Amino acid sequence: MRPALLVVDVTYGFTGAESPGDTGVGAWEAMPTIASAIGLFRDRGLPVVFTRADTDGQRFTGRASARRGPGRTTVPDDFGDFPAAIAPRDDEWVLAKTRASPFVATPLPVYLTRERIDTVVICGGLTSACIRATATDATSSGRDAIVIADACFDRARPAHDGTLETLGATYAEVLTLDTLASTVLAQKPLQATSKETP
């Protein structure tokens, strides 16, 4: 098994400013767990990919969702910025996407194949939107999908809980970070093709 972590849209555009209770399942409440997940993958030398909305690209491809936001006509300057607690390193890929799923119209599938990734571990937000779409497409691409339940967030608790229940019954394993660390990440990972020596 060789897993990679996808940190989906943990930017200020989706987390908002730090404010407990700002969303139904608060992004800032999940932030320490997201940071811990990133740290576990880094410590094991496993890939971490961050995604953020390509708001400029959406001018040409259309919006990621069918519904418009509540009257917003401009994009805040910090919309695509990452909170310091989970900021990508210089050697980590930040993938801009115009759709809910980073598997659509991006090089992500090529990258995962090149790195011999067979398991996609997913965290971030929103659970009922981009997390669901990412898990579904990861499975459709022929890979196993794991969603870290306590490292996801959403605007509404029922949407969060219902989506995790549905994903767990269909497209993904839904695990806590502690369970992930003691099972999946306790296994010895395969080496990436790019790091193999002849």
VOKE-940293 format. One record per residue (C-alpha): x, y, z. Coordinates in Angstrom, 3 decimals, always signed. Example, Ala and Ser with C-alpha at 12.3 -4.5 7.8 and 13.67 -1.06 7.14 Angstrom:
<nodes>
<node x="+12.300" y="-4.500" z="+7.800"/>
<node x="+13.670" y="-1.060" z="+7.140"/>
</nodes>
This chain:
<nodes>
<node x="+0.000" y="+0.000" z="+0.000"/>
<node x="+1.177" y="+3.503" z="-0.829"/>
<node x="-1.159" y="+6.280" z="+0.355"/>
<node x="-1.156" y="+9.995" z="-0.371"/>
<node x="-2.951" y="+12.712" z="+1.587"/>
<node x="-5.243" y="+15.178" z="-0.178"/>
<node x="-5.853" y="+18.312" z="+1.885"/>
<node x="-8.953" y="+19.666" z="+0.182"/>
<node x="-9.679" y="+23.405" z="+0.182"/>
<node x="-8.458" y="+24.265" z="+3.681"/>
<node x="-8.137" y="+27.918" z="+2.694"/>
<node x="-9.623" y="+31.063" z="+4.180"/>
<node x="-12.265" y="+31.059" z="+1.452"/>
<node x="-13.780" y="+27.988" z="+3.109"/>
<node x="-12.590" y="+28.189" z="+6.712"/>
<node x="-13.354" y="+31.864" z="+7.248"/>
<node x="-11.487" y="+33.784" z="+9.913"/>
<node x="-10.684" y="+31.849" z="+13.073"/>
<node x="-13.948" y="+31.775" z="+14.981"/>
<node x="-15.155" y="+28.752" z="+16.986"/>
<node x="-18.615" y="+27.666" z="+15.918"/>
<node x="-18.386" y="+29.588" z="+12.647"/>
<node x="-19.620" y="+26.530" z="+10.714"/>
<node x="-21.748" y="+23.526" z="+11.596"/>
<node x="-18.648" y="+21.370" z="+11.998"/>
<node x="-16.048" y="+24.051" z="+12.523"/>
<node x="-13.036" y="+24.239" z="+10.268"/>
<node x="-10.981" y="+25.687" z="+13.089"/>
<node x="-12.023" y="+22.879" z="+15.416"/>
<node x="-10.804" y="+20.384" z="+12.800"/>
<node x="-7.605" y="+22.331" z="+12.090"/>
<node x="-5.389" y="+20.637" z="+14.719"/>
<node x="-6.408" y="+17.204" z="+13.426"/>
<node x="-5.762" y="+18.276" z="+9.831"/>
<node x="-2.334" y="+19.552" z="+10.884"/>
<node x="-1.623" y="+16.264" z="+12.673"/>
<node x="-2.591" y="+14.272" z="+9.570"/>
<node x="-0.226" y="+16.351" z="+7.461"/>
<node x="+2.537" y="+15.819" z="+10.010"/>
<node x="+2.043" y="+12.040" z="+9.998"/>
<node x="+2.360" y="+11.852" z="+6.230"/>
<node x="+5.384" y="+14.141" z="+6.193"/>
<node x="+7.101" y="+12.098" z="+8.896"/>
<node x="+6.646" y="+8.969" z="+6.799"/>
<node x="+7.856" y="+10.579" z="+3.583"/>
<node x="+4.439" y="+10.149" z="+1.946"/>
<node x="+3.008" y="+12.652" z="-0.549"/>
<node x="+0.788" y="+15.497" z="+0.616"/>
<node x="-1.207" y="+17.418" z="-1.997"/>
<node x="-3.100" y="+20.598" z="-1.164"/>
<node x="-5.992" y="+21.848" z="-3.266"/>
<node x="-7.577" y="+25.240" z="-3.572"/>
<node x="-10.217" y="+26.777" z="-5.799"/>
<node x="-8.979" y="+28.184" z="-9.090"/>
<node x="-11.197" y="+31.252" z="-8.997"/>
<node x="-9.457" y="+32.789" z="-11.997"/>
<node x="-9.872" y="+29.646" z="-14.066"/>
<node x="-13.566" y="+29.528" z="-13.207"/>
<node x="-14.034" y="+32.646" z="-15.307"/>
<node x="-13.395" y="+30.428" z="-18.321"/>
<node x="-14.676" y="+27.014" z="-17.191"/>
<node x="-17.689" y="+28.053" z="-15.138"/>
<node x="-18.404" y="+27.736" z="-11.441"/>
<node x="-17.685" y="+24.601" z="-9.454"/>
<node x="-21.268" y="+24.438" z="-8.154"/>
<node x="-24.660" y="+25.082" z="-9.688"/>
<node x="-25.739" y="+27.422" z="-6.901"/>
<node x="-24.387" y="+30.892" z="-6.373"/>
<node x="-23.083" y="+32.026" z="-3.027"/>
<node x="-25.064" y="+34.498" z="-0.875"/>
<node x="-24.683" y="+37.593" z="-3.020"/>
<node x="-20.874" y="+37.633" z="-3.216"/>
<node x="-19.674" y="+39.443" z="-6.330"/>
<node x="-15.951" y="+39.714" z="-5.568"/>
<node x="-13.409" y="+37.224" z="-4.252"/>
<node x="-11.565" y="+38.273" z="-1.055"/>
<node x="-7.805" y="+38.695" z="-1.446"/>
<node x="-7.092" y="+35.871" z="+1.019"/>
<node x="-9.654" y="+33.424" z="-0.434"/>
<node x="-6.990" y="+30.973" z="-1.634"/>
<node x="-4.529" y="+31.448" z="+1.238"/>
<node x="-3.777" y="+28.625" z="+3.666"/>
<node x="-3.856" y="+29.103" z="+7.453"/>
<node x="-0.382" y="+29.006" z="+8.954"/>
<node x="-1.152" y="+25.826" z="+10.939"/>
<node x="-1.452" y="+23.743" z="+7.766"/>
<node x="+0.539" y="+25.774" z="+5.241"/>
<node x="+2.151" y="+23.745" z="+2.424"/>
<node x="+5.914" y="+23.444" z="+2.300"/>
<node x="+7.829" y="+24.634" z="-0.745"/>
<node x="+8.282" y="+21.052" z="-1.937"/>
<node x="+4.567" y="+20.175" z="-1.717"/>
<node x="+2.117" y="+20.499" z="-4.564"/>
<node x="-0.664" y="+23.079" z="-4.374"/>
<node x="-3.204" y="+22.022" z="-6.988"/>
<node x="-5.690" y="+24.596" z="-8.262"/>
<node x="-9.022" y="+23.164" z="-9.337"/>
<node x="-12.110" y="+24.590" z="-11.005"/>
<node x="-14.454" y="+21.775" z="-9.981"/>
<node x="-15.439" y="+20.207" z="-6.684"/>
<node x="-13.235" y="+17.189" z="-7.341"/>
<node x="-9.498" y="+17.598" z="-7.943"/>
<node x="-9.698" y="+14.578" z="-10.248"/>
<node x="-11.610" y="+16.591" z="-12.870"/>
<node x="-9.582" y="+18.469" z="-15.525"/>
<node x="-6.331" y="+18.430" z="-13.505"/>
<node x="-3.076" y="+16.422" z="-13.681"/>
<node x="-3.826" y="+14.723" z="-10.347"/>
<node x="-4.550" y="+11.250" z="-11.809"/>
<node x="-1.257" y="+11.361" z="-13.727"/>
<node x="+0.630" y="+12.372" z="-10.591"/>
<node x="-0.935" y="+9.585" z="-8.509"/>
<node x="-0.050" y="+7.009" z="-11.156"/>
<node x="+3.517" y="+8.310" z="-11.399"/>
<node x="+3.916" y="+8.097" z="-7.627"/>
<node x="+2.314" y="+4.631" z="-7.512"/>
<node x="-0.426" y="+5.830" z="-5.168"/>
<node x="-3.098" y="+3.217" z="-4.630"/>
<node x="-4.848" y="+4.802" z="-1.639"/>
<node x="-6.093" y="+8.386" z="-1.424"/>
<node x="-6.596" y="+9.728" z="+2.099"/>
<node x="-8.821" y="+12.793" z="+2.187"/>
<node x="-9.368" y="+15.608" z="+4.671"/>
<node x="-10.626" y="+19.197" z="+4.578"/>
<node x="-13.904" y="+20.630" z="+3.405"/>
<node x="-16.625" y="+20.845" z="+2.738"/>
<node x="-17.629" y="+17.304" z="+3.687"/>
<node x="-20.881" y="+17.318" z="+1.728"/>
<node x="-19.368" y="+18.917" z="-1.373"/>
<node x="-15.679" y="+18.668" z="-2.311"/>
<node x="-14.864" y="+15.822" z="+0.097"/>
<node x="-17.728" y="+13.721" z="-1.236"/>
<node x="-16.803" y="+14.461" z="-4.858"/>
<node x="-13.124" y="+13.708" z="-4.229"/>
<node x="-13.811" y="+10.385" z="-2.511"/>
<node x="-16.218" y="+9.321" z="-5.247"/>
<node x="-13.774" y="+10.152" z="-8.024"/>
<node x="-10.840" y="+8.558" z="-6.211"/>
<node x="-12.739" y="+5.279" z="-6.111"/>
<node x="-13.871" y="+5.703" z="-9.707"/>
<node x="-10.214" y="+6.097" z="-10.705"/>
<node x="-9.468" y="+2.627" z="-9.340"/>
<node x="-7.930" y="+3.680" z="-6.029"/>
<node x="-9.020" y="+3.107" z="-2.462"/>
<node x="-10.424" y="+6.174" z="-0.712"/>
<node x="-10.208" y="+6.927" z="+2.987"/>
<node x="-11.878" y="+9.960" z="+4.567"/>
<node x="-10.558" y="+11.185" z="+7.924"/>
<node x="-13.810" y="+11.891" z="+9.745"/>
<node x="-12.403" y="+14.190" z="+12.425"/>
<node x="-10.302" y="+16.134" z="+9.901"/>
<node x="-13.263" y="+17.307" z="+7.793"/>
<node x="-15.626" y="+20.235" z="+8.203"/>
<node x="-18.919" y="+21.501" z="+6.825"/>
<node x="-21.423" y="+24.303" z="+7.263"/>
<node x="-24.058" y="+22.034" z="+8.771"/>
<node x="-23.788" y="+19.086" z="+11.146"/>
<node x="-26.522" y="+17.001" z="+9.451"/>
<node x="-24.831" y="+17.402" z="+6.053"/>
<node x="-21.450" y="+16.426" z="+7.527"/>
<node x="-22.729" y="+13.386" z="+9.402"/>
<node x="-24.998" y="+12.219" z="+6.592"/>
<node x="-22.253" y="+12.470" z="+3.983"/>
<node x="-19.776" y="+10.506" z="+6.094"/>
<node x="-22.386" y="+7.803" z="+6.647"/>
<node x="-23.129" y="+7.605" z="+2.911"/>
<node x="-19.460" y="+7.554" z="+1.924"/>
<node x="-18.722" y="+4.866" z="+4.481"/>
<node x="-21.457" y="+2.713" z="+2.993"/>
<node x="-20.432" y="+3.232" z="-0.625"/>
<node x="-17.221" y="+4.832" z="-1.838"/>
<node x="-14.763" y="+5.155" z="+1.060"/>
<node x="-13.542" y="+3.974" z="+4.400"/>
<node x="-14.328" y="+6.571" z="+7.019"/>
<node x="-11.776" y="+6.536" z="+9.847"/>
<node x="-10.655" y="+8.762" z="+12.663"/>
<node x="-7.076" y="+9.974" z="+12.497"/>
<node x="-6.099" y="+7.748" z="+15.423"/>
<node x="-7.432" y="+4.671" z="+13.638"/>
<node x="-5.733" y="+5.695" z="+10.393"/>
<node x="-2.406" y="+6.109" z="+12.189"/>
<node x="-2.618" y="+2.723" z="+13.914"/>
<node x="-3.701" y="+0.796" z="+10.812"/>
<node x="-3.009" y="+2.259" z="+7.365"/>
<node x="-0.025" y="+4.397" z="+8.334"/>
<node x="+1.453" y="+1.645" z="+10.487"/>
<node x="+2.087" y="-0.422" z="+7.364"/>
<node x="+5.320" y="-0.150" z="+5.437"/>
<node x="+4.528" y="+1.870" z="+2.283"/>
<node x="+5.667" y="+1.006" z="-1.222"/>
<node x="+8.428" y="+3.167" z="-2.625"/>
<node x="+7.480" y="+5.710" z="-5.263"/>
<node x="+8.645" y="+5.057" z="-8.812"/>
<node x="+10.467" y="+8.380" z="-8.916"/>
<node x="+12.577" y="+7.367" z="-5.914"/>
<node x="+13.471" y="+3.892" z="-7.061"/>
<node x="+17.055" y="+3.107" z="-8.022"/>
<node x="+17.912" y="+0.818" z="-10.967"/>
</nodes>
